[in-house]
Amino acid sequence: MAYKKEYLSLLKVKKRMKYLSLLLCFIGSITVQGQITKNDKNYNPQYFSKKSSEISNALIKGFENNNYKIVDTLFNPHLLLKLDANRTEQTWKSIEASYGSFKNIGSSALKETAEANFFLIELHFEHEDLDLELSLDENDQVNSLMLLPASNKTQWSPPSYVNLESIIEKDTSVGKVDPLLAKWTFPENNSKKAIAVFVHGSGANDMNESLGPNQFFKDLAYGLASNGIASIRYNKRTYDYRNAATSKINELDIDYEVTNDAIEAVNMANEMGYEKVILIGHSLGGHLAPKIAENSTLNGVITLAGNSSPFIDLIVPQYEYLIQNDSNTQITEFMLNAIKTQTKKVKDGDYDETTNAFMLPFSLPGKYWKSLEGYSPVKVSKKQDIPYLILNGDRDYQVTVAEAEQWKNGNKNKNSKTIIYKGLNHLFYFGEGILLPSEYEKIGHIDSQVISDISTWIKSL
């Protein structure tokens, strides 16, 4: 993938490997030009979905009938320069050679980002299901096209602890320059007692931190609102502005990816007049919470499976865990040895901002790793007066209980607290036995006790 989805969460290693190979063979252009976005007054999601469906069906029908010149009528001139009829034919045949013959079209979904709106339609091949992702310009011509691993299009359903009738949700945005799409969720009475700002884990996450059929942040937002607590959640910059992130890959650092936008969101929450503003960071977001808090006005911080050790120290153990426990993993010993070499390079400081990104973990640039050098969340939190609530599941192999326990050496505020949950995984869903990535492909919800503990703690401040 062009921008490597920054951290490349190990939950999705298998899908990302396929994504890389797909992009190499079937990407005409990821530069979206003339796109009508969600915020444009002329944008109509129903029309966009209907038109996109018609075009994608016509496109696939043409491929089935070996009529590749159909792209001449469906693609805009910019895309045709990259993906003409001849190249389209070669590409489609190579895809069928890899994934088996095309069978039929499946479900579809609309994906809205600040930069562009995309339509995803599932394609069933003999050996694999894939998503065809396209966008349209203002003339209803295709201006970008990608094949991705098939996404789970299951509609979110509320967990039992959510009372939908007591919740209001409004569209908003975070930031003034290239703003991010966001949601403000609050209880019906909107008492202005407390508001939480959510900060994502690794990867180019949407505002719901969607993974498989699950929407972790949506569970959290609606669960808190049902307990009288408002929240703001937003798309990550590398999700909302994919093309911009691609063009700036060598300039990518942790502030661009996470910190700057989180600070903007906290500032926005403070301006909304709530009595208490709480930062809730999941995984990478929890790791960076002290850095964000250092530059914000907050009443408390909650880390959900936030690592206290440097991220670079967690990579190899996660690879080793998957090789040892997951018989379906596509991680090989060769890959493990390669990542060991790359991580050692970073840990030894044997690199700089000019080092070829392919020599560093996940092909992230030297500037990215430099921006994390010397950062210790525990040490930073120790200097802060605000309380910390540290939460972790005891089945989490990505951020283990030991990581949660290390936070105790930091912040000493009287209201700081650590809770370890029996049977919960990295998303705070309950399970049994050895945790494998496939567990996240099943429908789950944040455990009700976690929602209760967070709500109680926030109200106690």
QUIHURA-V737877 format. One record per residue. N is the residue number from 1. RES is the residue in one small letter. OMEGA is omega as a letter, one per 20 degrees, with the letter a starting at -180 (* if undefined). Layout:
# QUIHURA-V737877
{{N;RES;OMEGA} {N;RES;OMEGA}}
This chain:
# QUIHURA-V737877
{{1;m;a} {2;a;a} {3;y;r} {4;k;a} {5;k;a} {6;e;a} {7;y;a} {8;l;a} {9;s;a} {10;l;r} {11;l;a} {12;k;a} {13;v;a} {14;k;a} {15;k;a} {16;r;r} {17;m;r} {18;k;r} {19;y;a} {20;l;a} {21;s;r} {22;l;a} {23;l;a} {24;l;a} {25;c;a} {26;f;r} {27;i;a} {28;g;r} {29;s;r} {30;i;r} {31;t;a} {32;v;a} {33;q;r} {34;g;a} {35;q;r} {36;i;a} {37;t;a} {38;k;a} {39;n;r} {40;d;a} {41;k;a} {42;n;a} {43;y;r} {44;n;a} {45;p;a} {46;q;r} {47;y;a} {48;f;a} {49;s;a} {50;k;a} {51;k;r} {52;s;r} {53;s;r} {54;e;a} {55;i;a} {56;s;r} {57;n;r} {58;a;a} {59;l;a} {60;i;r} {61;k;r} {62;g;r} {63;f;r} {64;e;a} {65;n;a} {66;n;r} {67;n;a} {68;y;r} {69;k;r} {70;i;r} {71;v;r} {72;d;a} {73;t;a} {74;l;a} {75;f;r} {76;n;a} {77;p;a} {78;h;a} {79;l;a} {80;l;r} {81;l;a} {82;k;a} {83;l;r} {84;d;a} {85;a;a} {86;n;a} {87;r;r} {88;t;r} {89;e;a} {90;q;a} {91;t;a} {92;w;r} {93;k;r} {94;s;r} {95;i;r} {96;e;r} {97;a;a} {98;s;a} {99;y;a} {100;g;a} {101;s;r} {102;f;a} {103;k;a} {104;n;r} {105;i;a} {106;g;a} {107;s;a} {108;s;r} {109;a;r} {110;l;r} {111;k;a} {112;e;r} {113;t;a} {114;a;a} {115;e;a} {116;a;r} {117;n;a} {118;f;r} {119;f;r} {120;l;r} {121;i;a} {122;e;r} {123;l;r} {124;h;r} {125;f;a} {126;e;a} {127;h;a} {128;e;r} {129;d;a} {130;l;r} {131;d;r} {132;l;r} {133;e;r} {134;l;r} {135;s;a} {136;l;r} {137;d;a} {138;e;r} {139;n;a} {140;d;r} {141;q;a} {142;v;r} {143;n;r} {144;s;a} {145;l;r} {146;m;r} {147;l;a} {148;l;r} {149;p;a} {150;a;r} {151;s;r} {152;n;a} {153;k;r} {154;t;r} {155;q;r} {156;w;r} {157;s;a} {158;p;r} {159;p;a} {160;s;a} {161;y;a} {162;v;r} {163;n;a} {164;l;a} {165;e;a} {166;s;a} {167;i;r} {168;i;r} {169;e;a} {170;k;r} {171;d;r} {172;t;r} {173;s;r} {174;v;r} {175;g;a} {176;k;r} {177;v;a} {178;d;a} {179;p;a} {180;l;r} {181;l;a} {182;a;r} {183;k;r} {184;w;a} {185;t;a} {186;f;r} {187;p;a} {188;e;a} {189;n;r} {190;n;a} {191;s;r} {192;k;r} {193;k;a} {194;a;r} {195;i;r} {196;a;r} {197;v;a} {198;f;r} {199;v;a} {200;h;r} {201;g;a} {202;s;r} {203;g;r} {204;a;a} {205;n;r} {206;d;a} {207;m;r} {208;n;a} {209;e;a} {210;s;r} {211;l;a} {212;g;r} {213;p;a} {214;n;r} {215;q;a} {216;f;a} {217;f;r} {218;k;r} {219;d;a} {220;l;a} {221;a;a} {222;y;r} {223;g;r} {224;l;r} {225;a;r} {226;s;r} {227;n;r} {228;g;a} {229;i;a} {230;a;r} {231;s;r} {232;i;r} {233;r;a} {234;y;r} {235;n;r} {236;k;a} {237;r;a} {238;t;r} {239;y;a} {240;d;a} {241;y;a} {242;r;a} {243;n;r} {244;a;r} {245;a;r} {246;t;a} {247;s;a} {248;k;a} {249;i;a} {250;n;r} {251;e;a} {252;l;r} {253;d;a} {254;i;r} {255;d;r} {256;y;a} {257;e;a} {258;v;a} {259;t;a} {260;n;a} {261;d;r} {262;a;r} {263;i;r} {264;e;a} {265;a;r} {266;v;r} {267;n;r} {268;m;r} {269;a;r} {270;n;a} {271;e;a} {272;m;r} {273;g;r} {274;y;a} {275;e;a} {276;k;r} {277;v;a} {278;i;r} {279;l;r} {280;i;a} {281;g;r} {282;h;r} {283;s;r} {284;l;r} {285;g;r} {286;g;r} {287;h;a} {288;l;a} {289;a;r} {290;p;r} {291;k;r} {292;i;a} {293;a;a} {294;e;a} {295;n;a} {296;s;r} {297;t;a} {298;l;r} {299;n;r} {300;g;r} {301;v;r} {302;i;r} {303;t;r} {304;l;a} {305;a;r} {306;g;a} {307;n;r} {308;s;r} {309;s;r} {310;p;a} {311;f;a} {312;i;a} {313;d;a} {314;l;a} {315;i;a} {316;v;r} {317;p;r} {318;q;r} {319;y;a} {320;e;r} {321;y;a} {322;l;r} {323;i;a} {324;q;a} {325;n;a} {326;d;a} {327;s;a} {328;n;a} {329;t;r} {330;q;r} {331;i;a} {332;t;r} {333;e;r} {334;f;r} {335;m;r} {336;l;r} {337;n;r} {338;a;a} {339;i;r} {340;k;r} {341;t;a} {342;q;a} {343;t;r} {344;k;r} {345;k;r} {346;v;a} {347;k;r} {348;d;a} {349;g;a} {350;d;a} {351;y;r} {352;d;a} {353;e;r} {354;t;a} {355;t;r} {356;n;a} {357;a;a} {358;f;r} {359;m;a} {360;l;a} {361;p;r} {362;f;r} {363;s;r} {364;l;a} {365;p;r} {366;g;a} {367;k;a} {368;y;a} {369;w;r} {370;k;a} {371;s;r} {372;l;a} {373;e;r} {374;g;a} {375;y;r} {376;s;a} {377;p;a} {378;v;r} {379;k;a} {380;v;a} {381;s;a} {382;k;a} {383;k;a} {384;q;a} {385;d;a} {386;i;a} {387;p;r} {388;y;r} {389;l;a} {390;i;a} {391;l;r} {392;n;r} {393;g;a} {394;d;r} {395;r;a} {396;d;r} {397;y;a} {398;q;r} {399;v;a} {400;t;r} {401;v;r} {402;a;r} {403;e;r} {404;a;a} {405;e;a} {406;q;r} {407;w;a} {408;k;r} {409;n;a} {410;g;a} {411;n;a} {412;k;r} {413;n;a} {414;k;a} {415;n;r} {416;s;a} {417;k;r} {418;t;r} {419;i;r} {420;i;a} {421;y;r} {422;k;r} {423;g;a} {424;l;a} {425;n;a} {426;h;r} {427;l;r} {428;f;r} {429;y;a} {430;f;r} {431;g;a} {432;e;r} {433;g;a} {434;i;a} {435;l;r} {436;l;a} {437;p;a} {438;s;r} {439;e;a} {440;y;r} {441;e;r} {442;k;r} {443;i;r} {444;g;r} {445;h;r} {446;i;a} {447;d;a} {448;s;a} {449;q;r} {450;v;r} {451;i;a} {452;s;a} {453;d;r} {454;i;a} {455;s;a} {456;t;a} {457;w;r} {458;i;a} {459;k;a} {460;s;a} {461;l;*}}
